[in-house]
Amino acid sequence: MKKIELIWRHILFETIEKKHSRFQQQQLATHFSVSSSTVNAALAPLRRLGAVRVGGRGFDVIDYEKILYHWANIRRFHRDIAFSFRLSHPIQDVEGQLPPGTIPTAYTAVRERFGEPPADYDAVYCYHSDPSVIQQRFKNEITTGKSNVFVLQADPSLSSYQTLPLAQLFVDLWNLNDWFAKDFVRVVKEAMDGLLS
């Protein structure tokens, strides 16, 4: 992911899950070890959309949905896929065999976080700081055919969250074109709205 996306994710996480909507540009720059110009570049489209109000050295989030949908449309989820392969095991068996340090996303993350998924699914998407660990784990079980396990490169700050941020989960699902992905997107959006109501 791009550095500005890490900033958007942090802003959304704090706003949605921590109910904190006031930020300082310099604090964000320090937190992510980036220049203030990078933070300003992240804020520029959000200002144009009317999603944030900038004043002095800080800014307030005034419409989290605009940030969320902007990121969802900018995100290039498939570019972060380091490895994909096919396993013939049932999907839930695969999920149960993922090695330590794996951060599930998409369908698996919805099932783990909310229980019964809204639809059946046939693929596992997950992040790992070293994707080759997952490929190694299943190397003797990989079969031919359409991939159903997708391993994405985790950015360095992803592990600082206790669980995958809801905004990241939403954006990842938004980028999938399976017919049932929309049902999973709805579940995550309803959870976010519930936290902010």
Backbone hydrogen bonds, N-H to C=O, Kabsch-Sander energy under -0.5 kcal/mol:
donor,donor_aa,acceptor,acceptor_aa,energy
5,E,2,K,-0.6
6,L,2,K,-1.4
7,I,3,K,-1.6
8,W,4,I,-2.2
9,R,5,E,-2.7
10,H,6,L,-2.1
11,I,7,I,-2.6
12,L,8,W,-2.6
13,F,9,R,-2.9
14,E,10,H,-2.7
15,T,11,I,-2.3
16,I,12,L,-3.2
17,E,13,F,-2.1
18,K,13,F,-1.1
18,K,14,E,-0.6
20,H,14,E,-2.7
21,S,19,K,-0.5
23,F,59,F,-2.8
25,Q,57,R,-1.9
28,L,24,Q,-1.9
29,A,25,Q,-2.4
30,T,26,Q,-2.4
31,H,27,Q,-2.7
32,F,28,L,-2.3
33,S,29,A,-0.5
33,S,30,T,-0.8
34,V,29,A,-2.4
38,T,35,S,-0.7
39,V,35,S,-1.5
40,N,36,S,-2.5
41,A,37,S,-2.0
42,A,38,T,-1.9
43,L,39,V,-1.9
44,A,40,N,-1.8
46,L,42,A,-0.5
47,R,43,L,-2.6
48,R,44,A,-2.1
49,L,45,P,-1.9
50,G,46,L,-0.6
50,G,47,R,-1.0
51,A,46,L,-2.7
52,V,46,L,-0.9
53,R,60,D,-2.6
54,V,52,V,-0.5
55,G,58,G,-2.8
58,G,55,G,-1.9
59,F,23,F,-2.4
60,D,53,R,-2.4
61,V,21,S,-2.4
62,I,51,A,-2.7
62,I,60,D,-0.6
63,D,51,A,-1.8
66,K,63,D,-0.6
67,I,63,D,-1.1
68,L,64,Y,-2.7
69,Y,65,E,-2.8
70,H,66,K,-1.8
71,W,67,I,-2.6
72,A,68,L,-2.5
73,N,69,Y,-1.8
74,I,70,H,-1.5
75,R,71,W,-2.9
79,R,76,R,-1.5
80,D,76,R,-0.5
80,D,77,F,-1.6
81,I,78,H,-1.1
82,A,80,D,-0.6
82,A,151,V,-2.7
83,F,151,V,-1.7
85,F,149,V,-1.9
86,R,143,T,-0.7
88,S,141,E,-0.6
93,D,90,P,-0.8
94,V,90,P,-1.8
95,E,91,I,-2.5
96,G,92,Q,-1.8
97,Q,93,D,-0.8
97,Q,94,V,-1.1
98,L,95,E,-1.0
102,T,99,P,-1.4
103,I,127,Y,-2.8
105,T,125,Y,-2.4
108,T,105,T,-0.8
109,A,105,T,-1.0
110,V,106,A,-1.9
111,R,107,Y,-2.4
112,E,108,T,-2.7
113,R,109,A,-2.2
114,F,110,V,-3.0
115,G,111,R,-1.7
124,V,148,N,-2.7
125,Y,105,T,-0.6
126,C,150,F,-2.2
127,Y,103,I,-2.9
128,H,152,L,-1.9
133,V,130,D,-2.5
134,I,131,P,-0.8
135,Q,131,P,-1.6
136,Q,132,S,-2.8
137,R,133,V,-1.9
138,F,134,I,-1.5
139,K,135,Q,-0.5
139,K,136,Q,-1.0
141,E,138,F,-2.5
142,I,138,F,-0.8
143,T,86,R,-2.6
148,N,85,F,-2.1
149,V,85,F,-2.0
150,F,124,V,-3.0
151,V,83,F,-3.1
152,L,126,C,-3.5
152,L,150,F,-0.6
153,Q,80,D,-2.5
154,A,128,H,-2.0
154,A,152,L,-0.5
158,L,155,D,-1.5
160,S,157,S,-1.4
161,Y,158,L,-1.5
169,L,165,P,-2.3
170,F,166,L,-2.8
171,V,167,A,-2.6
172,D,168,Q,-2.6
173,L,169,L,-2.4
174,W,170,F,-2.5
175,N,171,V,-1.2
175,N,172,D,-0.6
176,L,173,L,-1.8
181,A,178,D,-1.5
183,D,180,F,-0.9
184,F,180,F,-1.1
185,V,181,A,-2.4
186,R,182,K,-2.1
187,V,183,D,-1.5
188,V,184,F,-2.0
189,K,185,V,-2.6
190,E,186,R,-2.5
191,A,187,V,-1.7
192,M,188,V,-2.2
193,D,189,K,-2.7
194,G,190,E,-2.2
195,L,191,A,-1.7
196,L,192,M,-1.4
197,S,193,D,-0.7
197,S,194,G,-0.6
